[in-house]
Amino acid sequence: MNKEDLLKLGLSEEQAEKVLSVNAEQLKGFIPKSRFDEVNNAKKQLEKDLKDRDVQLENLKNSSGDVETMKQTIENLQRDNKAAKDNFEAELAKFKLESAIDTTLLSSNVINTKAVKALLDMGKIKLDGEVLIGINEQLEALKTAEDSKMLFKASESKPKEPNFSGVKPGEGNTGTEGTNQSKSLADAIMARLTVNKNE
């Protein structure tokens, strides 16, 4: 839903902006569909491979022939089956860890996640259930280090208004020096030109 759709629903311009801002913030933690599809397809393929091996095992058990050869074939298929399952579980765990790290980096106002990931000691980061351990300390260190703090967005505080002193055009002289404080800028320029002529 875009801004025009929200305005058509009767929201004011300001309300539409707030809704879009909140929506963008909520979407930060989501995984891109392409990445989800990639992992989902890999999962389906591994599950299919496991089922195929199970069918092969059942067929071998039910067939007749040389018992020793069949036992050896069954053992080989079981070993391959276990290796495929272990590989699948390792890939899934890696995906969960990567997703948790990406989500944490996005919520930490990282400008370039690849650059920050390269600076992290991944060996110290673990996923305990849904909790990511060992990343917050590293991020805090990177945020304060001179050579890496530019990789993070500055905290969103209101920019300070410049503090200029002197004459503002159209407002006259607001300074405290001198006795004629109501003199306009044009009068001040004319007076300066007159002084320069007399010198």
C-alpha positions in Angstrom: 0.0 0.0 0.0 1.4 3.4 -1.0 0.8 6.9 0.2 -1.9 7.6 -2.4 -3.9 4.6 -1.3 -3.7 5.8 2.3 -4.8 9.3 1.3 -7.8 7.8 -0.6 -8.8 6.0 2.7 -9.2 9.4 4.3 -5.9 9.7 6.2 -4.2 13.1 6.3 -0.8 13.6 4.7 0.9 13.4 8.2 -1.0 10.3 9.2 -0.1 8.6 5.8 3.6 9.4 6.4 3.5 7.9 9.9 1.8 4.7 8.7 4.4 4.3 5.9 7.2 5.0 8.4 5.9 2.4 10.9 5.3 -0.1 8.1 8.9 0.3 6.8 10.3 -0.2 10.4 8.3 -3.4 10.8 9.5 -4.8 7.5 13.1 -4.5 8.5 13.1 -7.9 10.2 11.6 -9.8 7.4 13.6 -12.1 5.1 13.5 -11.4 1.4 11.2 -13.8 -0.5 14.0 -14.8 -2.9 16.1 -16.0 0.1 13.1 -17.8 1.6 12.3 -19.6 -1.7 16.0 -20.6 -2.0 16.0 -22.2 1.4 12.5 -23.7 1.1 13.4 -25.3 -2.3 16.6 -26.8 -0.7 14.6 -28.2 2.2 12.1 -29.8 -0.2 14.9 -31.3 -2.3 16.5 -32.8 0.8 13.2 -34.2 2.1 12.7 -35.8 -1.3 16.2 -37.3 -1.3 15.5 -38.7 2.2 12.2 -40.3 1.0 13.9 -41.8 -2.0 16.6 -43.4 0.1 14.0 -44.8 2.5 12.1 -46.3 -0.5 15.4 -47.9 -1.7 16.0 -49.3 1.8 12.5 -50.8 1.9 12.9 -52.3 -1.6 16.2 -53.9 -0.6 14.8 -55.4 2.6 12.0 -57.0 0.7 14.1 -58.3 -2.2 15.8 -61.7 -2.3 19.4 -62.4 -3.3 22.8 -62.5 -1.7 22.3 -61.5 1.9 25.8 -60.1 2.4 25.6 -57.9 -0.6 22.2 -56.6 0.4 23.4 -55.9 3.9 26.3 -53.9 2.6 24.1 -51.9 0.2 21.7 -51.2 3.1 24.5 -50.0 5.3 25.8 -47.7 2.5 22.3 -46.3 1.9 21.8 -45.7 5.6 25.1 -43.9 5.8 24.3 -41.7 2.8 20.9 -41.1 4.3 22.4 -40.0 7.6 24.9 -37.8 5.9 22.2 -36.1 3.8 20.1 -35.5 7.0 23.1 -34.1 8.9 24.0 -31.8 5.9 20.4 -30.6 5.8 20.3 -29.8 9.5 23.7 -28.0 9.3 22.4 -25.9 6.4 19.2 -25.1 8.2 21.1 -24.1 11.4 23.5 -21.9 9.3 20.5 -20.2 7.6 18.9 -19.5 11.0 22.1 -18.0 12.4 22.6 -15.8 9.2 19.0 -14.6 9.4 19.3 -13.7 13.1 22.6 -11.8 12.4 21.1 -9.9 9.5 18.0 -9.0 11.5 20.2 -7.7 14.4 22.4 -5.7 12.0 19.4 -4.1 10.4 18.0 -3.1 13.8 21.4 -1.7 14.8 21.3 1.0 12.0 24.1 -0.6 10.0 24.7 1.1 6.7 26.5 -1.8 5.0 25.8 -5.3 6.5 28.5 -7.0 4.4 31.2 -4.7 5.7 30.1 -5.1 9.3 29.8 -8.9 9.0 33.4 -9.0 7.7 34.5 -7.3 11.0 32.5 -9.6 13.3 34.2 -12.6 14.9 31.6 -15.2 13.8 33.2 -17.9 16.0 31.9 -15.9 19.1 28.3 -15.6 17.8 25.9 -18.4 18.7 22.2 -18.9 18.4 20.6 -20.2 21.5 17.0 -20.9 20.6 15.8 -17.5 19.4 18.5 -15.5 21.2 21.7 -14.4 19.5 24.6 -14.5 21.8 27.9 -12.6 21.4 27.0 -10.0 18.8 25.9 -7.0 20.9 29.3 -6.6 22.5 31.0 -6.7 19.1 28.5 -4.2 17.6 29.0 -1.7 20.5 32.8 -1.9 20.0 32.4 -1.3 16.3 30.1 1.7 16.9 32.6 3.4 19.1 35.8 2.5 17.2 37.2 5.3 15.0 37.9 3.0 12.1 34.4 1.5 12.0 31.9 3.9 13.4 31.1 5.3 10.0 29.5 2.0 9.1 26.5 2.9 11.3 23.8 5.5 10.8 24.0 8.4 13.2 21.3 8.4 15.9 18.3 10.2 14.6 18.4 13.4 16.7 17.2 16.7 15.5 20.0 18.6 13.8 21.2 21.6 15.7 20.2 24.9 14.2 23.2 27.0 13.2 24.0 29.7 15.8 24.9 32.7 13.7 25.5 36.1 15.3 25.3 39.4 13.5 22.8 41.3 11.4 19.9 39.4 9.8 18.7 41.0 6.7 15.3 42.6 7.2 15.5 42.5 11.0 18.0 45.1 11.7 21.0 45.0 14.0 20.1 42.9 17.0 23.6 43.0 18.6 24.3 44.9 21.9 27.3 46.9 20.7 26.6 50.5 19.5 23.8 52.8 20.4 21.7 52.6 17.2 20.4 49.1 17.3 17.4 49.7 15.1 19.5 50.5 12.0 18.7 48.4 9.0 21.2 46.6 6.9 20.9 49.1 4.0 21.5 52.0 6.5 24.6 50.2 7.8 26.0 49.7 4.3 25.3 53.3 3.3 27.0 54.5 6.5 30.1 52.3 5.7 30.3 53.6 2.2 30.1 57.2 3.5 33.0 56.5 5.9 35.1 55.0 3.2 34.5 58.0 0.9 35.6 60.4 3.6 38.8 58.5 4.3 
